[in-house]
């Protein structure tokens, strides 16, 4: 009850000006209520001839407290746009037919998710089939006569014994559930329906879908037709121990005429995301050699002959993970996305391995924290459509060509944000006190910032740990800044986008010197002269939550902390997380019972005896990645020690969805700010 009251009573804090701040006009500062007004673009799909872009536009419904997705069209020349599919359903996954005359998409409404096609000339749409599960990985055949997709085929699941027959009219308890799958639940999805993902094909004019793959294995998209339309490519892990060895997928070719399934790759490590060259002679795909000895590997772009021979790496020299490969129309290279020093980019990778950047500044559809990300597609003429944002603006749709500046086509949040004074985001030069490495970091200053004043500071830490922040719009950071705080965030060692060696600085050693990097970030901010070193605060989520708990166990320099969805005890974490079949293997190299002291030495709980910092603990009620039992352990340990604490649970929220509902995202930020205000020393006069 204490945590519920705290979250409810203090939610209104975000609509009020910060202490000592005066509003310039009505709602001039960014507030929690503004989250309902934000819009974001994703999944821009450019027509093959480059004439039109279909994209998904997400808006927040204040009455349902949820995002609603619709499909819009935008002209890449004029920027003129309009809705294509906007109704009470959630519409997404637009896919152009090869001739550009039709658009396939998925509409999810009360009856579930269904596959539709829209005839652009007539403006009419038709549902292709009645599906009992949600379709994914939608792919047109080269002749435009059919579409392939993946879909779950239900299975009865495991049974033990037979239930008793109950008397007619009796009301009994629900029957027992019996589970024998290794992966039986997933964050955001909950307990998984028994079954396997299989490949289907359906006529583009409608009809009954035909199942193409079978067996007790999952077929994993994206799917790719060969140019002659006679075969489909996909990834699948069909090893005997596939449940306990999830990183062993291979590329398979499915011959449509007779259902023959042929493996094209074979190595230790995952192979996935096949795409066939325009002439059908080569297959590009993603993967890496799995050394099974470290936590992070770069995902590399490969190309091989159609029969699987002569595989070679194209992007190894880039020293960055790449994603979303798409062949250039001339067949002489591929387009991929990659993160570089906190910025997502699109590059063309030639068959000779030459890398040329063609678009920068990509941003994703997440709003709460400044993670890297973004979507793109490529037309036959080389025009790239992509999602682009800034630290002061969420993702819009933009286009770019090699050698030409990018052109932003949409301005989805101009009306909302034009009347707001936002926190300014700038790069912050940081050198680690541990070994002198340069650490990527950014600093957010409050609206109406005055460098002659001294401000409280929030250190905000990313999760992963193998992920990256960048100069990206963040509602959390803007809300903190609007409350009068300077915010710093960074990419300490272990972060991606700085090369494989930098990411593996924390391999089998996390947390460790990433702590030193983070303290160096705080020191660099204090050295600017406008931060009050007696008013320091720290927060972060997931891996950032673990580091927050680690930090307050190492130092008392912070006035208060808020650890969000943390890992507290690595032994319990690796045995209760949804990803337990890989976490211990790759992050520790041993199981908890084989090295209990090693697990304990890296657990923030081992340092709880040192903690004196008032620490708020926040977690999603349905978190299956860092389960709420982790947060509860820490909260109760702090209570036993008499350290000021409170436990806040976000009802119904998963790990990845802790900020997906606008009201909860706003309330979570408000609660953290209220906690910090409670322990904020009086500002100097």
Buried (B, 14 or more C-beta within 10 A) or exposed (E): EEBEEBBEEBBEBBBBBBEEBEBEEEEBBBBBBBBBBBBBBBBBBBBBEBBBBBBBBBBBEEEEBEBBBBBBBBEBEEBEBEEBBBEEBBBBBBBBBBEBEBBBBBBBEEEEBBBBBBEBEEEEBEEBBEBEBBBBBBBBBBEBBBBBBBBBBEEEBEEEEEEEEEEEEEEEEEEEEEEEEEBBEBBBEEEBEBBBBBBBBBBBEEEEBEEBBEEEBBBBBBBBBBEEBBBBBBBBBBBEEBBEBBBBBBBBBBBBEEEEBEEBBEEEBBBBBBBBBBEBEBBBBBBBEBEEEBBBBBBBBBBBEBEBEEBEBBBEEBBBBBBBBBBBEEBEBBBBBBBBBBBBBBBBBBBEBEBEEBBBBBBBBBBBBBBBBBBBBBBBEBBBBBBBBBBBBBBBBBBBBEEEEBBBBBEBBEEBBEEBBBBBBEEBEBBBBBEEBEBBBBBBBBBBBEEEEBBBBBBBBBBBBBBBBBBBBBBBBBBBBBBBBBBBBBBBBBBBBBBBEBBBBBBBBBBBBBBBBBBBBBBBBBEBEBBBEBBBBBBBBBBBBBBBBBBBBBBEBBBBBBBBBBBBBBBBBBBBBBBBBBBBBBBBBEBBEEBEEBBBEBBBBBBBEEBEBBBBBBBBEBBBBBBBBBBBBBBEBBEEEEBBBBBBBBEEBBBBBBBBBBBBBBBBBBBBBBBBBBBBEEBEE
